[in-house]
Amino acid sequence: MNPIDILQAIKQRRSIHNYKDEEVDESILKEIFTYGSYAPTHYMKEPWNIKLYQKKGKQAFIDAIIASYQRIGMLKTDDDPKTKKMIISMRDFLLAIPHHALIYFEKEEDPVRYEEEYAAVCAFIQNAQLAAWEYGVGMLWTITPYMHDDGFVEDIGLDSKRIKVAAVMQIGYPERVPRNRGRNSIEDKMEIISE
């Protein structure tokens, strides 16, 4: 990849909300996340970890999401037809996404170290998104309420006292690519101090 390619990927990448009914080959996903791992990382700790849910593996993951939404009050637990319909709709929507990658890291006691680890994981995620775009693969970086539910973390087999879920990436080939909405001028965001 030449420098122009990476600059174009940065500008052209979009968050994808609709995916084709087609899985991404595991070898491509491994390459994408390998590129992600070249993110800057304090003390070369590479704190990121991935749980990749696909095929039948999505079912237990989605069950954990629905249980979490019920536990935290975002979904009712009654037998009302509207509740049942909403749960079926949510399940179908999530099952239609080819891959879900849960990105997590081990918590640090020291708040500075914690921020360093979280920053490195975020850089890893962005690298992976850019690499995915080069492969024609779309991603949506989600931060959702269930990620902050200790019960959800335990339901997916992680220790909520030791582990922080940083994001869940929805992954697949784009059904549709959103238009470029542009960005604000960086001059509105940057203060230059020369003396």
Buried (B, 14 or more C-beta within 10 A) or exposed (E): EEEEEEEBBEEEBBEBEBBBEEBBEEEBBEBBBEBBEEBEBBEEBBBBBBBBBBEEEBEEBBEBBBBBBBBBEEBBEEEEEEBEEBBEEBBEEBEBBBBBBBBBBBBBEEEEBBEBBBBBBBBBBBBBBBBBBBBEBBBBBEEBEBBBBBEBBBBBEBEBEEBBBBBBBBBBBBBEBEEEEEEEEEEEEEEEEEE
